[in-house]
Amino acid sequence: MDQIVVIANPSASQFTGGDHRQVMSLLRKEANVEPLWPDSPVVAEAWAGEAASSGADVVVAMGGDGLVHHVAQGLVGTGTALAIIPAGTTNVIARLLGIPSRPTRAARLINETLEPISIGTVRMTLNRGAAATTHHAMFACGFGLDAAVVIEADKEPYRKYRFGSLHYATTALGVALGDFPRRKPNITIDVGDREDLVCAALIQFRSVYTYFGSIPVRVSPDQPDPMTVLTVGRMRRRRIPRVLTTLARRGDLGTIPEWTVARNVKSMRLKADPAVAAQADGESLGMVDGAHLEWAPDTIQVIAGQSPISLLPETP
């Protein structure tokens, strides 16, 4: 490697100036390194794209899953590899790629990696009236329930940084027990040869959807190939204990009444009336009234550890 760009988020919950200095020192032993400090997700994405256009070999995201998501948007479809120095609350993407949790060890992994690997993403085309935007999800995405949880969790950033997974879990329970059970199905999901009217859809395309602390959370015990889609017809309060028990036992959420799991999904479409909240990698993507999702193999180059747990066979 000749040129590395490090995009850092000093507001990440586990970020420290000392770790950043050590990371820069280690990386500079092997390459020319440029540190960048974006002041917004939009800037992080733009700078990642500019670094790729300028010939950078690697762009490092030093922060949490949010920063990784936005940096990845600028690198999709380029020959520049994404590397991660975990410094966030949950660091799902780093865990799935087998990246060490300690920043110095993650930096050494970057130095020691001779060739990045190619992985797929889910390409999301989101519609808001006549306008359309494209996003790439790195580990999970959803509409309705989990997107509402993301929005509520982000309203209290201190609790998010201080309590991490516990904050997300209590927020999810609050959403599930709050007004969400009163919502009528407003999302039409078209998957394969079936069409369903639901109030939420969660899409898993790695071996893990997310984590609660060290506990992996899945929508189905089966490996997605390439995508598994969980749809929620209605969220009934009386069924929440069964949902929690199924999650704890790593069971199949498709066994919950009015919940359905579709497997071996390559693409799907949805329409929402009224508009519904969307999220990717734990980042809110706003309200949408339509979407097209498709599995996109070999979309992005990444620096991975020796034992990544999420890299499934690519499906053409």
Summary of the structure (lengths in Angstrom):
residues: 316
radius of gyration: 19.1
end to end distance: 30.2
largest distance: 58.1
contacts: 1084
relative contact order: 0.17
helix: 31%
strand: 36%
